[in-house]
């Protein structure tokens, strides 16, 4: 069943889009990630213009982040103060990201920038997670070692503007947190992803935020950043396809419910191992796209649209 | 003497009726893109007439029907390898070329008229592509020709450009028709059709008509809102996302 997308200006197969968003929703529910890094490339692959794919994926990520954030809110597992500090950077970052996105598109380098970013980010995070999860699977049974370095004072601890986050039980400078938020917001706007796979490890490993609050806080930050990103893409480019976004939201919401159930049955380190392999696989696909000789070296794009 | 007689004979002979105008009509003046749009077709019907309006035979003539969609500036880029990566390195801009282009004719274009006239009249895909790059009526050189050929190839692959040397069909001796195929990804806007009646490589009559490709009510309203009332459209999308997120949370609540 074909349906014509009013902004993307192409017909797409409704069942394919719903099926893909269901599958990505399942994976995102299983691993507690947004799934944007999977869905955006799929949309580009079926012919949706990159700008429309990235912009229409943002409201879907926001919707699924909102569902998750509500659940964590009920369990009081969101550090609002930490979330707001991250957001201060996040909104600025995504504004910069939308600007960068448009500049790269005009220069004809958008697809290459996106591919390089995917290779670097997915490769780095996937690699780190792979090593970490294999280690913890091998070490299973042994008592976990205390992770917090005794009295270790890194650069981040010496920065000014220290804030106390009671729910997260951390006392750190606001500067690296705002910087982290800005980086995630920037990357999210450029790549059409929520950035949960960047934010969660950073908060856990760098800032030592307890796992219990990290996911909820990350979802809160992703929710607001993606809502802002939706607004900015709509206002600056008019590239949000509300019909496409609706299809993605339906599939994503249903799929993630089943994913969550499967995810809860799997042990954490196995889940992280699977996610690491998934990240590396997607990264490898983009590396292949960059490194392999293309079938068609030429491409055509519309420079100025006389609307 | 014989030559003079021949000349007088030619002058005195009754002038054969000559086609010097084209009458055109379309199967539809408007193609509507609704949510189930999967491509369409517009058929052009035409006849040649003389100065008095009487229908004339087109059997001894060539016909070329060119349909142009909205003009755009198109950028063609070429990837090349650098530091192991394939990146867009060079490109050309083609100004004011139709994003949709359909050229139907009764014979192959290079048999109908010569290169120079094809370039001047923008007849055929190659002539249009080259015309977007430069107005010089000489063959493109080096890289320009490569990009021009790439533009034609890519647009043809996307079914947006098409050249059919048997696309104009003559019915009987004086009527002709041509079917213009619109692919699913057809751009919307005003389309112009130009029909040329040609003989010995020279255009003897032309006719023109237009049709419109428009979005259907719902699609048009969505696209219009996204373009003109951007903030409200963005806010509506945001509200929809929150509604969906909340609904999913209520429907699938497990705690």
Interface residues (C-beta under 8 A of the other chain):
Chain A: X2 X3 X4 X6 X7 X9 X10 X11 X47 X59 X60 X62 X63 X64 X65 X66 X67 X69 X70 X71 X74 X75 X108 X109 X111 X112 X116 X223 X226 X227 X230 X231 X232 X233 X234 X235 X238 X240 X242 X243 X245 X246 X249 X250 X253 X254 X256 X257 X290 X291 X292 X293 X294 X296 X297 X298 X299 X300 X301 X302 X303 X304 X305 X306 X307
Chain B: X33 X34 X35 X36 X37 X38 X70 X71 X72 X73 X74 X75 X76 X77 X78 X79 X80 X81 X84 X85 X86 X87 X88 X91 X93 X99 X147 X150 X151 X153 X154 X155 X184 X185 X187 X188 X215 X218 X219 X220 X222 X223 X226 X227 X230 X231 X233 X234 X235 X236 X237 X238 X240 X241 X242 X244 X245 X246 X247 X248 X249 X252 X253 X255
